[in-house]
Amino acid sequence: EIGKVTIPKGGLLILTTDGPGDQMCPEEQYFSEENIIRSIQEVHSENPKIIIDHVFEKLNEHRKHAKQSDDHTLVLVQRSKDMTPRIISQTVYPPHEADLVQ
């Protein structure tokens, strides 16, 4: 699907795979899209690197010692007030293919 998005000055566009939201904790609860959004809202006025680091910090707190079940990919595009786009992305893969939950 192809679409067009206009990011307002100071706005954010966040793209993610299903991995972060589907990550379970030892109590078998998903991290969820809602927690991704909440994590971003907590630091939305910061620079993109800080925002992504914060989301991964919250995701790892949720995951605790549970194995990573999928890749964790986030792409963040922030349009600054002077119209300059800043793009940052981060993907965290499980340490070993054997760690992927089937």
N, C-alpha and C positions, 0 to 999 in steps of 0.2 A: 504494500500500500504506500502511496506517495501522498504527501500532504505539505502544507505550508504553515509555518508558525511564525508569528511576529513576537519577538521578545521585547517587552517595554524597557526603557532605560532603567537600569538597576534590577531588572528581572532575571530570573533563573529558569533554565530548562534542564530537567533532570531525566536521564534515560538510564534504565537499568534492565538487566536480565532478570529472570525469575529466581536466580540463585539466592540473592540476599533475603528476599521476602519468604522464601521457602525453607530457609535455614531453621532447623529445630534445635531446641535446647534439650538438656537431659530429661526434662519433664515432658518432652514431646509436644511443645508448643512452638508454632511458627513465629519467626521474627515479624513478619507481615509487612505489607505495603504501608499500613497505618504507622508502624514504628519507624519505617524509613522516612516518611513524611514528617513525623514528629521530631525525629533527630535532625532533619534539615531545618525545620522551623526554629529549633533551639539556637541555631547559629547562622541563620540565613543572611545576616548582614556582614558576615565575615568573607574573606577571600575564598575562592573555590577550593584550594588545597585544604584549608582548615575545615570547610564543610565536609569534604569527602573523608578526611581523617576522622572527623567526629562520628560520621555514620558508621565507619568501620569499627571505631572504638565501641559504640553502642552495640553493634552486631556481635563483636567478640565477647562483650559482657553477657549478652544473651546466650550465646553459644556455649559459654563456659568451657568444659572439657569435651563437649560432643564433637564428633568428627565433622569436618566440613563436607557437606553433601553435594555441592555443585560449585561451579565457578561463581565468584562474587564480582560482578562488574557494575560499575557506576560511571556514567559520563555526565559531566556538569558543564553547561554553557552559561556564563554570566555576562550580561551586557552591562558594561559600566555606564555611568552617567555621561561620560564623554563619547559614548557610542562604540567604544572599543570592545570587541568580544574577547572574553577569556575562556579558554576551553581546557578542562583537565579531565583525565579519565584514569581509572585504576581498576585493574583486574587482579584478583587474588585467586590462585588455583590451589586446590588441595596439595599438600606436600608430596603425596604419592597417589598414583592412580588407584592403588588398593584402598585408599581412604574414601573413595567415592562410594556413597551408599547406593546400592542397587535397588 
